[in-house]
Structures are given as structure tokens and as C-alpha cells.
């Protein structure tokens, strides 16, 4: 009898140890920050999550989230995540209509988009993902230009340049302020379309800066355009843009840094240096110049999460947890973008951990 009781006690002890280890979170369940820059433990054992959802939005942010979705799915086989990149604007439409729980953007949401979200009762959580430098590119064989200023870009791609089919056509504008003089070679422009956050950011950072007099031109002396010329080859697909750049020796275009660097490494394109002012320092986009904003077309990348869906759907919340974990954050630099500064990353983690809604968290 004593032997039997002793064996039962041993079995109970072993069972208790097994149960205790079964309750421990797996590595895949270690996720987002507590606001202090550390990480919280989220008890989400591998294999127990189920669900499926679509992430839409920015083609620039697409590679980051696609990689994170693949890594997350490798651990949580019961969760199917599809990621698409039709553009920040198209993603915002789906997100604010309640069609997708997560959307990416290479810019902050516009007032009109926020109004649609509000009208549909969609409360959003705005998360910064990383930093990008919109890279001005040409073909690898173009040896006629190395650096362009904001005023040069205005003369080449603003609405005031409508109909220009030679780089030299822009000299009529640059000559007004003593800017660059370009060769008489064919000007073929390829870039993102109006649905793209990269289109919006390029317009705001470059064209609108010129129109507002921030680059030395006097908007009071003559009317300046605030939009991009409509007569260029537009695409929502960065690969198509880069193919166009490679197809014309004296091409000109702009894409996110990760895509530009990949094409440059492959010998399919060349990144031009950019100077904010005429005669200013010409800066090449790089992780260092983008991080410290010395490259003048740097911008933040964002993800928007539907707060109500995240509260109701454990798979959605767990995926966002993963994207903000140490393992998930490695995707930002792995695909070619620049990581947030530690303070900004801690702020993003705190916004998510506290489920802070709205767009005023970064002001």
C-alpha cells in the first residue's frame, strides 16, 4: 500500500510539472512593448490560434509586412494572412470601410480618409513601422546627371512641366532662378500613381515645398504648381516602375528606398543624389542619411489597425504583437528600410500596448 501511494505521488508531481510547462508562452508569443522599450509576454501558445484576414495598403510597406506574415504563419499554421500592396489610398478605402483589419501606408491618413473611418465607426490605432527615403532614380546607363535639387525636380515633374519630353525643356524654368542646365536628351518619367502614398509624399515634400517658397523661389512673383504633371507613366507596382526606368537610358522616376537599392544592386537603375536647395549639399540615400534625415526626401512608414477587430480577433492582435516584437522588427531592416530610433520604437509599442486610438499620438 505504501509503495502504491508513493507511485501515485510521483505521478502527480510529474503531471504538475508538465502542466506548468504547457502554460508557458512560446517564443512566438513574446511580443509588443510596454512603453518602456521592453517587451511583454503574451500567452499565445504556437498552434492554438486560428483565423484568416487580409492586410492591404502601401506597396512600399508591403515587403515588411509580407515577411512578417510569412514568419508568423510558419509558427501559427492555423492563421492565414494575405498581404497586398495596391497603394496607401486604396488600402485606406478598404480599411475605413471596415473591409480589412490592418492597412499599411507610406504616409499618414488624410483628413478625408479619417472622416470616412469615423463615419463608418472605425476606430484606428496608428503605428509607425520604420523610415524610408523616397529615392530619385534613373537608368544605370544615364551619365548625364548625378544630382538634382528640389527646384530641378519641380522643373522636370511638376504640372508646370506638362509636355516636356526632353530634359533640356526644363532649362526654361531652371534658367529663371539660375538652376541646373540639362542636356537635350529624351525625358521618360516613370513613377507611382495617385493611389500611392509615395506619390502623395513626393508631392508634399518636394513639389509643395517649392510652391511654398521653402527652396528659395518666390511664390509671390509667379504662380507655382502644387501637383505632379499627369503625362508620365504611372503604376501602382514598383517592379513595373523599375522596369520602365531600365527601358530608357535617360529616364527619371521615384520609388521607396528598398526597391531603389535592390534595383541599383542588380545594375538595373541608379539612385541620384538630391539637394534640397540649388547649390546645396548633394546627398545619396542610405540607411544613415535616411535615419538622420540629411537625405531630404525621408519619411515615416505606418500601419493602421482596427481597434475593435483587434479586441475581438485574437489572431489579428497576436499578429500585430509579433510585428512589434524583436523578431518581427528585424523585417524592417531585412527588406531594406531603416529602423525607428529607440524612442520612436518605444512610443509605437506603448501606443499598441495601451491601444491608443486616433492620429494625434505623434504630435
N, C-alpha and C positions, 0 to 999 in steps of 0.2 A: 504493500500500500504506500509506504513512504517513497519507494522508488517511482511509483506511478505519479504521485503528487509532484515529485521533483522534476520529472519529464514534462509534466503539464506546465510547470512554472517556466522552464526553459523555452518551451514553445511560445508562451505568452510574451516573454521578453523579446524573442526574435521577431514576432509579429509586430510588436510595438515599434521596434527599430525600423522595420520595413515600412510601416505606415508613416513614420516620421519622415523618412527619406522620400516617400511618394509625395508628401506635401510640399517639398522644397521646390522653389521655382527653378526652371531650367535656364541655361544661358540665354536662350532665345526670349525668355521672359524678363530679362533685365532691360529696363527701358528708361523713359524720359526723365528730365531733370526735375529737381525740387526747388529751383530758383536760386540755389547757391552754387550752381555749377557741378554738383554731384549728380548721382543717379538714384532713382527709387527702384525698388524691386516690385515688379508686377507679377503676381502669381498666375501665370498663364502656361501651364504645362504643355509641352510640344504635343501636337496631335489632337488636342481636345477642342480647338477652335474650328468652327465651320462657317461658311458664308461665301458670297461672291459679290463683287462690286466693280465698278468702272471708275478709273481716275482719268480725268480729261484735262485739257488746257494746253499750256505753253509747250511748243516744240523744243524750246531752249532747255526747260527744266525736265523734259521727258527722259533724257538718258539717266538722270539721277534717280528718279522715281522708278523707272523700269528696272534698274539694277536692284534697288531696294525691294521691289515686289518679287523679283526672282529669288533673292536671298531669303526673304520672309516665307515665300511659298515652299522653299526647299525644306523648311522646318515644319511649317504648318500646312500639311498636304490637304487639309480639309477646307482651305481658303483659296479661292480662285480670284486673282486680281488681274484685270485687264487694264493696260495703260495706253492712252492715245495722246497724240500731240497736234490737234488741229489748229492751235493758236490760243493765246490768252483770252481773246474776246469770245471765241466760240466756246471755250471752256467755261467762261463766266456765265454765258447764256444758259448752259446746261446746269451749272451749279445753282444759279439763282432761281431756276425753275424747279429745283428740287430733284433733278434727274440723276445727279451724281453726288456722292457724299464728300468727295475730295476733288479739288481742281487746282492746277498749278498756274502760275502767272509770272511773267518776267517783268511785271510792273505791278503797282498797287491797283486795286479795282477803282474804276471811275465812279463818279457820283451817280451817273445814270444806272450803272450796274448795281450799285449798292441800293438804289431806290427799288429796283426790281426784286432784289433779295428781300428787302423789307416788306414790299407789297405781298410777297409770297410766304412771309413768315419764316424766312430762312435766316437764322442767327449764325454768323460766321466767326470762326477763330482764325486770325491771320498770323501765319508763321513765316519768319524769314528762313530761307533754306541755304543761301550761300551768296557769293558775289560773282558777277560776270562783267566782262568788258566787251562791249559791242565792237567787234573788230572790222575795220575797213579793209577790204581785200581786193586784189586784182589777180590776174593770171601770173603764174610763175615766170612767164616769159616777158612780162612788161618791165622794161628797164628805163622807161621814160619818166617815171615818177617814184619818189621814195617817201615823201611826207606831204600831208595835206592839212591845212588849217580848217577850223570850223567855217571860216568865210569861203575857203576854197570849196568845201563840201556844199555850202549854200549855193555857190555859183554853178555847181555841177548837177545837183539833185533836187534843189527846191523847185517849187512850182514856177518860179521865175525863169528856170532853165528849160521850160517846156519847149520841145522841138530841137534842142541841142543834140546833134548826132556826131559831134567832134569835140574832143577835149578843148580845142582852140576856141570853140564857140563861147566857152566860159570866160575867155580873156576880156570880152567886152564888159563883163561885170567886175572881175578881179582888178581890171585896169582902173576902175573908178576909185578904188581905195589902195592902189599900189600893191596888190597882192601877187600871187604866183602867175606865171605865164606858161601855158601848157602847149604841147606840140599839137600839130594838126593831124591827129590820128583818130580812128573811129572810136566813139564812146558808146559802149554797150553796157547797160546798167541792169543788174540782177539783185533782187532783194525780197524781203518778206512782204506779204500783202497786208491790207488794213486790218485783217483779223488778228494780226500778230502783235504781241506785246513788244517785240523788238522793233517793229515799225513805229509804235507809239513812243517808245523810249528814245529812239533815234531822232524822231521828230521833235520831241520835247527838249532833249539835251543839246542837240546840235542846231536844228533849224530855228526853233523858237528862241534859243539863246541869241542867235544872230539878230533875229527880228526885234528882240527887246533891247538891243544895244549893248549886250553883255560882252561882245567881242570887238568893240571899238567903232562899229558903224553907227551912224546917227539915224535912228528910225524917224526922226522928225524932219529930216531933209528929203526923204523919199520914202515911198511905200515899200515895205519889205514883206515878202511872202512868209507865211507861217506853216505851210504844208509842203509835202513832197510832190514832185511832178508826177502826173498819172501815167506818163508814156514810158514806162520801163517794164521789164519782165518780172512780174511778181509771182511768188509761190509761197505756200504755207509749209513747204517741205525744204528743209535746209540742204538736203542732199541735191535736190533739183537746182537750188540756187548755186551751189558749188559746181555742179556740172556746167551750168551756164557760164560761170566765171572762167572755167577751164577751156571753154569752147571759143573764147575770144581773147586775143592777146592783150588788147587794151581795155579790158573790161573793168568794171567798178561795181562794188556791192558791199553789203554789210550783213554779218551773222554773229551769233554768240561766239565767245572765245573758244570754247571746247571744239566746236565744229571747225572754226578757222585754223586752230592749231593742228588738228588732225589732218586737214587738207594740206597745210603747209608741210607737215612732216612727210606726207605722201608725195610731195612735189607737184601737187595739183593747184596750188594757189600760193599767194604771197601776201602777208599782212603788211599794210602800210603803216608808217609812223603817223601819229596825229599830234597836232599842236592846237591848243585852244585858241591862241591868238596868232595873227600874222607875225612872222619873225620870232615866235616863241619857241620854247624847247620842244623838239620833236620826240615823242615818247612811243616806244613799241609796247603793245600789250603783253603782259607776262603776269604770272601769279603775284609777283612782288609789286609791280606798278598798278595792278588792279586792286590789290589789297590796301595799298596806301593812297589810292585814288589819284596818284600822279598821272595815270592814264586817264584822260579827260572824259571818256565815254564809259565809265564804270557805273554799275547799277546793282541793286539787290534783287534776288530772286525770291519768290513767295509760293507758299501753299495755303489754300483756304480749306477749312474743314467745317462741315455742317455740324454744329454743336449738338443738335437734337439727335441726329443719326449716330454720332459718336457715343452718346449716352445710352442709346438703345441697342446698338450693334457692337458686341464685344470684339468682333473681328476687325471692324473699322478702327476702333480705339487702339487695339493691340498693334495694328499696322503703323499707326501714327507714332505709338510708343517706340516701335522699332526704328522708324526713320530718324528719331531724335536720340537714339542710344549711341554709344561709342561705335559699335559695329555698323549701325546704319549710317552714321555720319561719314564714315570712310568713303561712301559712294560719291560724295560731293567732289572730293579731290581725285578720286579714282577715274572719274569720267572727264576730268579736265577743268573743273571750275575751282573757285577759291573759297576756302572755309571762312566762316564768320570769325570775327575777333572773339576771344573768350567771353567778354562781357555781353556781346550781342547773342552769342550762343546760349549763355545762361539765361538771358532775357527770353529768348524763344522757348526754352524749356520751362521757364516759370509760367509763361502765358498758357502753354499747353497743360501743364500740371494743374493750374488753377482754373482752366477752362475759361479764360478771359475772352469775352466776345467783343466784336467791333474792330474798327481800324485805327483807333487813336492810341494804341499801345506803344507806338514808336515815336510819338511826338515828344 
